[in-house]
Amino acid sequence: MKNELQGIIAVAMMPFLFGCSLAVAQDTPAIASASAKARFDYELVFDSDFSKPDVLDPKTGLWRRETMTVSNNSGQHRQAEGRRHAAWYDSYPTETASLEDGVLVQRGFVADADLDDFTSRDAGAAARNFAYTDPDPRDARLGEVNFADFEIHTSWFDTFAVKSVDGKQVPVERTDELLPKGGYWGQPGKTDTLSPNISFEPGTFFEIEVNFEGMEALSHRHSFWLMPAKEQGLAYDDDHRNGLEIDIYEHEMVVAPDQVPDSGDNPNEVMLMKCIGGKTTPPSTVNELRSDGKTSIHSPGINQGWHKVGLLWTNEILIWFIDGQAVVRDRKLVPQVPMYLILSREANTGAGLSSDGQNLKADGDRIPVDAGLYGRNVATPANRDLIKQGRDDVKVRSVRAWKLTPR
């Protein structure tokens, strides 16, 4: 088995070693060369083609929509004053994600006084009814951002969910009967959230075909990532084998077009590609393909046209790809347990302190607390206007996964 995995690793490294892009075929991943096709069988085990109308149906398709209020997968949401997750996931579903012209379009939506009878859930005595103090005065003056006046809504899709049965977390089955919120208390064959119950194991290549051209609003990140399917709480413990957060990529607009520097890398062309292990050593991926170890990959042209971004995951290694080119490699933080996919947008408020000087380039002493985030504050008036104007689209044509088997 070890020799087989080494063969997979060798093939996956070909684009990096020879410095050329491999031909992209529809039936095999972008890393597939003629040599690889001769040595390996590619079994397509997950084919999310967003031109198919039932793809988002958890009963018959491949994804479930996370609402962050009715399932047990609601760990990241609505944190305390000044923290980064500003968005809601439980309302305006057609406005925040839809199938249009054969692709999935994920965009933000601002609910405010322009809507009849609107009242923010942070109004009144709620903890987020305060004059937001932004860490960067270029983004918003004191008092310009108050979550009592509006809500930002966005979307999150995943392939797996858990439910509580007899005090234990178990997978939601595709065949479970859906009960109303408050009507589920652990009954067998029942659930309060539907799920296709899809997870993946080592020996898999993941690939997304994505287009960022319509992404203008700052700090409204788009992410394609993996989390452990069994014990999600172990993702951030001290043992990478238990599973961890694998960010195939995180991407967001960092600065307005008129603030892009005249020289050097464009911060809006950065893809963040890494594992986050929390208490592991190291705590996040150190890129073996770069002398500085950085996992923030400058990708000129990433915001124009369609691109294929991929991840090879075996028992021994993780390799990240952009359009067939290997750009990040990690052999230290490699999970050994089943993982599930997430396709999400997240609204960053940019608050908090960080000591991650390796990957962050934000100016000033106060930068986003999430190691790897660049953006400042999605909630500013100018940014909300961009979202309301519809200038915040990310399009996804497909998500696929192949099992690689040596011949």
Number of C-alpha atoms within 10 A of each C-alpha: 8 9 9 14 18 14 16 22 18 12 19 24 20 21 21 16 12 9 11 11 17 17 15 15 11 7 12 20 25 23 29 22 21 10 10 19 15 11 16 18 15 20 14 16 13 16 15 19 19 22 15 12 12 14 19 22 15 22 18 13 18 22 26 23 23 24 19 18 13 14 18 15 18 13 11 10 17 15 13 11 14 17 17 25 18 26 24 21 21 16 15 16 16 12 17 21 22 18 19 12 10 16 20 22 23 26 27 29 27 23 20 16 12 9 9 8 7 13 16 17 16 17 16 12 10 12 14 20 18 19 14 21 17 24 23 18 9 9 18 18 15 13 11 15 21 19 21 20 17 21 21 22 23 26 30 22 19 26 25 28 25 23 21 17 15 10 8 10 15 15 19 23 22 18 16 17 15 15 15 10 13 8 12 16 15 15 13 11 12 20 28 21 26 26 29 24 22 21 19 23 15 20 17 20 27 24 28 23 18 22 21 21 17 16 25 24 29 27 27 30 22 24 21 24 23 23 25 24 23 21 16 19 13 19 25 18 17 16 18 26 17 21 29 30 22 26 19 27 24 22 27 28 25 27 20 12 11 7 10 14 11 8 6 7 13 17 23 23 19 23 22 24 29 28 28 22 27 18 14 17 13 15 16 22 24 22 21 17 16 12 8 10 16 19 27 26 17 16 16 13 11 21 20 11 10 18 20 22 24 28 27 26 24 22 18 18 20 25 26 27 26 23 22 27 25 24 23 26 24 21 15 19 26 24 28 18 20 18 26 19 23 22 20 19 27 26 24 26 25 28 23 16 14 15 13 14 10 14 17 19 16 19 10 8 11 17 24 25 19 17 18 24 23 31 26 28 27 28 31 20 13 14 21 21 14 18 22 16 12 17 17 23 22 22 24 23 21 18 21 19 23 22 20 22 15 16 9
